Amino acid sequence: MIGDRYADAFGNPVIVSDATIAAMRDALGDESSSVAAVPVVRVDRLDRPREIGYYDDMIVVPERAYVPEALEREPMWGIAAQLYSLRSERNDGIGDFGDLARLATLANESGASTIALNPLHQLHLSNPSSASPYAPLSRRYLNALYIDVHAAAAEFGVALDGLDARALREATLVDYAGVAAYKLDALERCYAKLRAQRPWQAFATDPHLRDVGRYEAIMEELSALDDEVYSWQQWPSELQDSRGSAVERFAAQHAQRVEFFIFLQWLADRQLAEAAKAASTMPIGLYRDLAVGVDLASADVWSDPGAFALGLSVGAPPDPLNTAGQNWGLPPLNPRVLRERRYEPFIALLRANMRHAGALRIDHVMGLRRLYCIPRALPHGGGAYVNYDFDAMLGIVALESVRNRCMVVGEDLGTVPEGFRDHTAQARVFSCRVLYFERDWDGRFRLPDEYPSDAVASTGTHDLPTLAGWWKAADGTTREQLLDAFVAAGIEVDRNALTAPLVAAYRYLARSCSRLVLLQLEDGIGSLDQVNVPGTVDEEPNWQRKLAVPIDALPAHPIFAAIVRALRDERPREGGAQ
């Protein structure tokens, strides 16, 4: 289960210390289990025919994940957006599901086939400034701040008198605390109107959602008494047990508040469904993102601590971009417990995030095979890899993909195990290919015909510079190498025009063999600012920057319009806008 040695990013062997191995074994528990693991078997390897699915004696999985027929026929392109960053004349200082529906309409009219989003996971309402979508409160539920309160109020006949979001809307950065205060006030009015009707009652039958509602109510109560309380580990000991009698008493005494937080999830789910409906005319539709883990202080961990190895923290070993390695502070799912529980925690995650989606990106998809983990007991020591049953995990991904008709994209950037991409490619899990990284050791940019077909090509990611920012910071040699690649691909570019390399880069990717290309909205308006700068907390306004251009003004923006024309020229959509 624990790798006592591994190769670093340069192929050099690394020996894991005995202290690290001992600490990790303690965190993971006894590897020998009295519970027999259910076999996960590929359907083509069965002795007798059987439908794919979950059985008492086995899990039968397909050979490959689902891929839309339209994407098999022709290459496509889509728009990548950070939902919170969307600016409009009617939102309340943060992009919302109403904005997403409008962006879907615009994208479809432009000829796009999908909208790729940041994780929509539920964040901390009692600590809204903790805004990273990659360290959420729950990966199974939605960020309530994305609810379009005006649409809700109009639907339910609720007045929003006395509420004014103009300052929030006009701010350059998302003011999460201000947005949370405004929206919770508005949503409490909606809840008060609908409380007697209880239209969300069926939605509230999920026991995990009940726990999330309880978590939110307890955290709200305790953090109001002490603003230093930000984690359930700081709660009174009797409330730290989600199955304990103290929690039951609290839930009974605060039933209405617990119900309010469940109501928020019902409303968020309804609005995401409406946005997905607006995107349904596109061949792929919404393209969601599953983060690699949850915050240690999360409701997911409080609700089901036994599913996690709480003594470990997920991260990454040293590599050329992060020579000190990374510690993300996220507890990993325990592979031993996953096997014992027939992978139920993992299956629930996939189903929740494939909901209302035509594609799902799995962040750090190498975690299906192994996760680099650091013992919390050795904060200054090294880590080691925790191994998972790769065939089982990949097979379940394919099974849920087929069942939900949701294609899968694996974020496979960074240190990739040998042979890993071959396995995921065989399962039709799409790879991620980033222009900045698709280079040979001598710096030569790989040509479009060297990109793999089952891949999503982009200029960058949320953790990398925008194209304009990268071009501005690149040295002369790197620029020349990219311009040479453009020429080799038959793309003419005006070297003296500031925006010409931006358009040329997308034309270059559009000529690639990759079936899907994503246009980052930040690139579409020539933004220099990076969405997230890894390794920083307060130094940069991570996850707070809004787009400088409102949604409705995007089609007229010269850079956006030019890139869209280039993408439509190179990969016209069958039956789509031309």
C-alpha positions in Angstrom: 0.0 0.0 0.0 3.0 2.3 0.7 5.7 2.8 -1.8 9.1 2.6 0.0 10.9 4.0 -3.0 10.0 6.0 -6.1 11.6 7.9 -9.0 11.6 11.7 -8.9 10.6 14.0 -11.8 14.0 13.5 -13.3 14.0 9.7 -13.0 16.3 9.6 -10.0 15.5 6.9 -7.3 14.3 8.2 -3.9 14.4 6.1 -0.8 11.6 6.8 1.7 12.8 7.0 5.4 11.7 4.3 7.9 10.1 7.1 10.0 7.9 8.2 7.2 6.8 4.6 6.4 6.0 4.0 10.1 4.0 7.2 10.3 2.1 6.4 7.2 1.3 2.8 8.2 0.0 4.2 11.5 -2.3 6.6 9.6 -3.6 4.0 7.2 -4.2 1.2 9.7 -3.7 -2.5 9.4 -3.4 -3.5 5.7 -4.7 -7.0 6.4 -8.5 -7.0 6.5 -11.1 -9.6 7.5 -13.4 -8.1 4.9 -13.0 -9.7 1.4 -12.7 -7.0 -1.2 -15.3 -7.2 -4.0 -13.6 -7.9 -7.3 -13.8 -5.3 -10.0 -13.8 -7.1 -13.3 -13.8 -5.7 -16.9 -16.8 -7.0 -18.8 -14.7 -8.4 -21.7 -12.8 -10.6 -19.2 -15.8 -12.4 -17.8 -16.3 -16.1 -18.5 -20.1 -15.6 -18.9 -21.9 -12.6 -20.3 -23.1 -10.1 -17.7 -24.3 -6.5 -17.8 -22.1 -3.8 -16.4 -23.1 -2.8 -12.9 -22.8 -3.5 -9.2 -23.5 -7.0 -8.0 -23.2 -8.7 -4.6 -20.2 -10.7 -5.7 -18.5 -8.3 -8.1 -18.5 -5.0 -9.9 -18.6 -5.4 -13.7 -17.1 -2.4 -15.5 -16.9 -1.5 -19.2 -13.7 -1.5 -21.2 -13.9 2.2 -21.9 -15.5 5.4 -20.6 -18.2 7.2 -22.5 -17.3 9.5 -25.4 -20.0 11.5 -27.2 -20.7 10.3 -30.7 -20.4 13.9 -32.0 -16.9 14.2 -30.6 -15.9 10.9 -32.2 -17.0 12.4 -35.6 -15.3 15.7 -35.5 -12.9 17.9 -33.4 -14.5 20.5 -31.1 -13.7 23.5 -29.0 -15.2 24.9 -25.8 -14.9 27.8 -23.4 -13.2 27.4 -20.0 -14.5 29.8 -17.2 -14.1 30.4 -13.5 -17.8 30.8 -12.6 -17.1 33.2 -9.7 -15.2 35.5 -12.1 -18.1 36.1 -14.5 -19.2 39.7 -14.6 -22.7 40.9 -15.5 -25.1 43.8 -15.0 -27.4 41.8 -12.8 -25.3 39.5 -10.6 -24.4 40.3 -7.0 -20.7 40.5 -7.1 -20.0 36.9 -8.0 -20.8 34.9 -11.1 -23.8 32.7 -10.5 -25.9 29.9 -12.2 -28.0 32.5 -14.0 -24.7 33.9 -15.5 -23.7 30.4 -16.4 -27.0 29.9 -18.4 -26.3 33.1 -20.3 -22.8 32.1 -21.0 -24.0 28.8 -22.3 -26.3 30.5 -24.7 -23.5 32.8 -25.9 -21.1 29.8 -26.2 -23.5 27.8 -28.3 -24.2 30.8 -30.6 -20.4 31.1 -31.0 -20.0 27.5 -32.1 -18.6 26.1 -28.8 -19.4 22.6 -27.8 -18.9 22.8 -24.0 -18.3 25.1 -21.0 -15.5 23.9 -18.7 -15.9 25.1 -15.2 -13.9 25.4 -12.0 -15.1 23.0 -9.2 -18.6 24.0 -8.1 -18.0 22.3 -4.7 -19.6 23.6 -1.5 -17.4 26.1 0.3 -17.4 27.4 3.9 -20.4 29.7 4.5 -19.2 30.5 8.0 -15.7 31.4 6.6 -16.5 32.6 3.1 -13.0 34.1 2.5 -11.7 30.5 2.4 -12.5 30.5 -1.3 -10.4 27.9 -2.9 -12.6 25.5 -4.9 -9.8 22.9 -4.4 -10.2 22.8 -0.6 -13.9 22.6 -0.2 -16.4 21.9 2.6 -17.9 19.1 0.5 -17.1 17.6 -2.9 -20.7 16.2 -3.1 -22.6 19.4 -2.9 -22.6 22.9 -4.4 -21.4 26.3 -3.5 -24.5 28.2 -2.3 -23.0 31.5 -3.3 -23.5 30.5 -6.9 -27.3 30.7 -6.4 -28.9 33.4 -8.5 -31.0 35.1 -5.8 -32.9 37.3 -8.2 -34.1 34.3 -10.1 -35.1 32.6 -6.9 -36.9 35.6 -5.5 -38.8 36.2 -8.8 -39.8 32.5 -8.9 -41.0 32.4 -5.4 -42.5 35.8 -5.2 -40.1 37.2 -2.6 -39.3 40.9 -2.2 -35.6 41.9 -1.8 -36.4 45.3 -0.5 -33.5 47.0 1.3 -30.9 44.8 -0.3 -28.4 46.6 -2.5 -25.5 44.7 -4.2 -24.2 47.5 -6.4 -21.0 47.9 -4.5 -20.4 44.2 -4.6 -21.1 44.1 -8.4 -18.8 47.0 -9.1 -15.8 45.8 -7.1 -12.8 44.6 -9.0 -12.4 41.5 -6.8 -15.0 39.1 -5.4 -15.8 40.2 -1.8 -16.8 36.8 -0.5 -17.8 38.0 2.9 -20.0 40.7 1.5 -21.5 38.4 -1.1 -22.2 35.8 1.6 -23.9 38.3 3.9 -26.1 39.7 1.1 -27.1 36.3 -0.4 -27.8 34.6 2.9 -30.2 37.5 3.8 -32.0 37.1 0.4 -32.1 33.3 0.6 -33.4 33.3 4.1 -36.4 35.3 2.7 -36.9 32.7 0.1 -36.7 29.9 2.6 -39.2 31.7 4.9 -41.7 31.8 2.0 -41.3 28.2 1.1 -40.8 26.7 4.5 -44.4 25.6 4.9 -44.4 24.0 1.4 -41.3 22.0 1.9 -40.8 21.3 -1.8 -37.2 20.1 -1.1 -38.3 17.3 1.2 -37.4 14.5 -1.3 -34.0 16.0 -1.9 -33.3 16.0 1.8 -33.4 12.2 2.2 -29.7 11.8 1.5 -28.1 11.1 5.0 -24.8 12.8 3.9 -26.7 15.9 3.0 -28.4 15.8 6.4 -24.9 15.7 8.0 -23.8 18.7 5.8 -26.8 20.7 7.0 -26.0 19.9 10.6 -22.4 20.8 10.1 -23.2 24.2 8.7 -25.7 24.9 11.5 -23.2 23.9 14.2 -20.3 25.8 12.6 -22.5 28.9 12.2 -23.5 28.8 15.9 -20.0 28.2 17.3 -18.2 30.6 15.0 -20.6 33.4 15.9 -19.6 32.8 19.6 -15.9 32.7 18.7 -14.5 33.9 15.4 -11.4 31.8 15.9 -13.4 28.6 15.4 -13.0 27.5 11.8 -12.7 23.7 12.1 -14.8 21.0 13.6 -11.7 19.8 15.4 -12.1 23.0 17.6 -15.7 22.1 18.5 -16.6 20.7 21.9 -15.6 17.0 21.9 -19.2 15.8 22.1 -20.1 17.6 18.8 -17.1 16.2 17.0 -18.9 12.9 16.6 -21.4 13.3 13.8 -23.3 10.2 15.0 -23.3 11.2 18.7 -26.3 12.1 20.9 -25.1 15.6 21.3 -25.3 16.2 17.6 -28.8 14.7 17.5 -29.9 17.0 20.3 -28.4 20.0 18.5 -30.1 19.1 15.3 -33.5 18.7 17.1 -33.1 22.1 18.8 -32.0 23.8 15.5 -34.1 21.9 13.1 -35.2 24.9 11.1 -31.6 26.1 10.6 -30.4 22.7 9.5 -33.3 22.6 7.1 -32.3 26.0 5.7 -28.9 24.7 4.7 -30.5 21.7 3.0 -32.8 24.1 1.2 -29.8 25.9 -0.2 -28.5 22.7 -1.8 -32.0 21.9 -3.2 -32.1 25.4 -4.8 -28.5 25.3 -6.0 -29.1 21.9 -7.7 -32.3 23.2 -9.4 -30.5 26.2 -10.8 -27.5 24.2 -12.0 -30.0 21.9 -13.7 -31.4 25.0 -15.5 -27.9 26.0 -16.6 -27.3 22.5 -17.8 -30.5 22.7 -19.8 -29.3 25.9 -21.4 -26.1 24.1 -22.3 -27.8 21.0 -23.6 -27.9 22.1 -27.2 -24.2 21.9 -27.2 -22.7 18.4 -28.1 -21.0 18.1 -24.7 -22.7 20.7 -22.4 -21.3 21.5 -19.0 -17.9 20.2 -18.2 -17.4 20.0 -14.4 -14.3 19.5 -12.3 -13.8 17.2 -9.4 -11.1 18.4 -6.9 -8.5 16.0 -5.6 -9.6 16.3 -2.0 -11.5 18.2 0.7 -10.4 20.4 3.5 -9.4 18.6 6.7 -12.0 20.9 8.4 -14.7 19.9 6.0 -18.2 18.5 6.5 -17.2 15.4 4.4 -14.5 14.5 6.9 -16.7 15.3 9.9 -19.5 13.2 8.5 -17.4 10.2 7.6 -13.9 10.4 9.2 -13.3 6.7 8.8 -13.1 7.0 5.0 -10.0 9.2 5.3 -6.5 8.7 6.4 -6.6 11.7 8.8 -2.9 11.5 9.7 -1.8 12.1 6.1 -1.8 15.1 3.8 -1.9 14.9 0.0 0.7 16.9 -1.9 3.3 16.5 -4.6 7.0 15.6 -4.5 9.6 18.1 -5.7 9.6 18.7 -9.4 11.1 21.4 -11.7 8.3 23.8 -11.1 8.2 23.3 -7.3 11.6 22.2 -6.1 10.5 22.0 -2.4 7.5 19.9 -3.2 3.9 20.8 -2.2 1.7 20.0 0.8 -2.0 20.7 -0.1 -3.3 19.9 3.4 -6.0 17.5 2.2 -6.6 14.2 3.8 -6.7 11.3 1.3 -9.3 8.6 1.1 -8.0 5.5 2.7 -7.5 2.8 0.1 -8.0 0.0 2.6 -11.4 1.4 3.6 -12.4 2.0 0.0 -11.9 -1.7 -0.7 -13.7 -2.8 2.4 -16.7 -0.5 1.6 -16.9 -1.6 -2.0 -15.7 1.9 -3.1 -18.9 3.5 -2.0 -17.3 6.9 -1.0 -15.6 7.1 -4.4 -18.7 6.1 -6.4 -20.8 8.7 -4.5 -18.3 11.4 -5.5 -18.4 10.5 -9.2 -22.2 10.4 -9.3 -22.5 13.8 -7.5 -20.1 15.5 -9.9 -21.4 13.9 -13.1 -24.8 15.2 -12.2 -26.0 17.8 -14.8 -22.7 17.4 -16.7 -21.6 16.1 -20.1 -17.9 15.9 -19.1 -16.0 15.6 -15.8 -12.4 16.6 -15.3 -10.7 14.6 -12.5 -8.2 16.8 -10.8 -4.8 15.0 -10.4 -6.1 11.9 -12.0 -2.8 10.1 -11.0 -4.6 9.7 -7.7 -6.5 6.8 -9.2 -3.2 4.9 -9.0 -1.2 6.7 -6.2 -1.2 9.8 -4.1 1.9 11.4 -2.7 1.2 11.8 1.0 3.0 13.5 3.9 2.5 12.3 7.5 1.1 15.1 9.6 3.2 13.8 12.5 6.3 14.7 10.4 5.6 18.1 9.0 9.2 18.8 8.0 9.9 15.3 6.7 9.4 13.8 3.3 6.4 11.9 2.0 5.8 8.7 0.1 3.2 7.3 -2.3 0.1 5.6 -1.1 -1.1 3.1 -3.7 -4.7 2.5 -4.8 -6.1 -0.3 -6.9 -5.7 1.4 -10.2 -7.7 -1.1 -12.3 -10.6 -1.0 -9.9 -10.6 2.8 -9.6 -10.3 3.3 -13.3 -12.9 0.7 -14.0 -15.4 2.4 -11.7 -14.7 5.7 -13.4 -15.6 4.1 -16.7 -18.7 2.5 -15.3 -20.1 5.7 -13.9 -19.1 7.5 -17.1 -21.1 5.2 -19.2 -24.1 5.1 -16.8 -24.2 8.9 -16.6 -23.3 9.5 -20.3 -20.5 11.8 -19.1 -17.1 11.8 -20.7 -14.0 11.9 -18.4 -10.9 14.1 -18.7 -8.0 13.2 -16.4 -5.7 16.1 -15.3 -2.4 14.3 -15.8 0.0 17.2 -15.5 3.1 16.9 -13.2 4.8 13.7 -12.2 3.1 10.9 -14.2 3.9 7.3 -13.4 5.4 5.2 -16.2 2.7 3.6 -18.3 -0.1 5.6 -16.6 -1.2 7.4 -19.7 -1.3 4.2 -21.7 -3.8 2.8 -19.2 -6.0 5.9 -19.1 -5.9 6.2 -22.9 -7.0 2.6 -23.3 -10.0 3.4 -21.0 -10.8 6.5 -23.1 -10.1 8.9 -20.2 -8.9 12.0 -22.1 -5.5 13.5 -21.3 -4.8 17.2 -20.6 -2.2 18.8 -22.9 -1.0 22.3 -22.1 0.8 24.4 -24.8 3.4 25.6 -22.4 4.4 22.1 -21.5 4.2 20.4 -24.8 7.9 20.8 -25.6 10.9 18.6 -26.2 14.0 18.8 -23.9 15.6 21.2 -26.3 12.7 23.6 -25.9 11.1 22.8 -29.3 7.3 23.1 -29.2 5.6 20.0 -30.3 3.7 20.4 -33.6 -0.1 20.1 -33.8 0.0 16.6 -35.3 2.1 15.4 -32.4 -0.7 16.0 -29.9 -2.7 12.8 -28.9 -6.3 12.6 -30.2 -8.0 11.7 -26.9 -6.9 14.9 -25.2 -8.1 18.3 -24.2 -5.6 20.9 -25.4 -5.3 24.4 -23.8 -2.8 27.2 -23.4 -2.7 26.8 -19.6 -4.7 26.1 -16.4 -5.9 28.0 -13.4 -2.5 27.5 -11.8 -0.5 28.9 -14.7 -0.1 32.3 -16.3 -2.6 33.5 -18.8 -1.4 33.4 -22.4 -0.9 37.2 -22.5 0.9 37.1 -19.1 3.1 34.2 -20.2 4.0 35.8 -23.5 4.9 39.1 -21.8 7.2 37.3 -19.3 8.7 34.8 -21.7 12.3 35.3 -22.7 13.3 36.0 -26.3 14.4 32.4 -27.0 11.1 30.9 -25.8 9.1 33.4 -27.9 11.2 32.6 -31.0 10.7 28.9 -30.4 6.9 29.4 -30.3 6.9 31.6 -33.3 9.0 29.0 -35.2 6.4 26.4 -34.3 3.6 28.6 -35.7 5.5 28.9 -38.9 6.2 25.2 -39.1 2.4 24.6 -38.6 1.7 27.0 -41.5 0.3 29.8 -39.4 1.3 33.3 -40.3 1.6 35.8 -37.4 2.5 39.5 -37.3 5.4 39.5 -34.9 4.9 43.2 -34.2 1.2 42.9 -33.2 0.6 42.5 -29.5 -2.4 40.3 -29.7 -1.4 38.3 -32.8 0.4 35.6 -30.8 -2.7 35.0 -28.7 -4.9 34.3 -31.8 -2.1 32.3 -33.4 -1.7 30.1 -30.4 -5.4 29.1 -30.5 -5.2 28.5 -34.2 -2.2 26.3 -33.5 -4.1 24.3 -30.9 -7.1 24.1 -33.1 -5.0 22.4 -35.8 -3.9 19.8 -33.2 -5.0 16.2 -33.3 -6.7 16.7 -29.9 -10.4 16.2 -30.1 -11.2 19.1 -27.8 -9.6 22.6 -27.4 -10.5 25.0 -24.6 -10.5 28.7 -24.9 -9.7 30.2 -21.4 -11.9 33.3 -21.0 -8.9 35.2 -19.4 -7.1 34.7 -22.8 -10.2 35.8 -24.7 -9.9 39.3 -23.2 -6.1 39.5 -23.1 -5.9 39.4 -19.3 -2.4 39.4 -17.7 -3.5 38.3 -14.3 -3.2 34.7 -13.2 -6.3 33.1 -11.6 -4.3 31.3 -8.8 -0.6 31.5 -7.9 0.3 28.2 -6.2 2.2 28.5 -2.9 0.6 31.9 -2.0 -2.2 32.7 0.4 -2.4 36.4 1.1 0.2 37.6 -1.4 -2.1 37.3 -4.4 -5.9 37.7 -4.7 -6.3 34.0 -5.6 -9.9 32.9 -6.6 -11.0 36.6 -6.4 -10.3 38.2 -9.7 -13.3 39.0 -11.9 -13.2 39.2 -15.7 -12.8 42.8 -16.8 -15.4 42.3 -19.5 -19.1 41.5 -18.8 -20.6 38.3 -20.4 -22.8 40.2 -22.8 -19.8 42.2 -24.1 -17.6 39.2 -24.9 -18.7 38.6 -28.5 -17.7 42.2 -29.4 -14.4 42.1 -27.7 -11.7 42.1 -30.4 -9.5 39.4 -29.0 -12.3 37.1 -28.0 -14.0 37.5 -31.5 -10.7 36.9 -33.3 -9.9 33.7 -31.3 -13.5 32.4 -31.8 -13.2 33.0 -35.6 -9.9 31.1 -35.6 -11.4 28.2 -33.7 -14.5 28.1 -35.9 -12.3 28.3 -39.1 -10.2 25.3 -37.9 -12.9 23.1 -36.4 -16.3 24.1 -37.6 -19.1 22.5 -35.6 -21.6 20.2 -37.4 -24.9 22.0 -37.3 -23.5 24.7 -35.1 -23.1 28.5 -35.6 -20.7 29.4 -38.4 
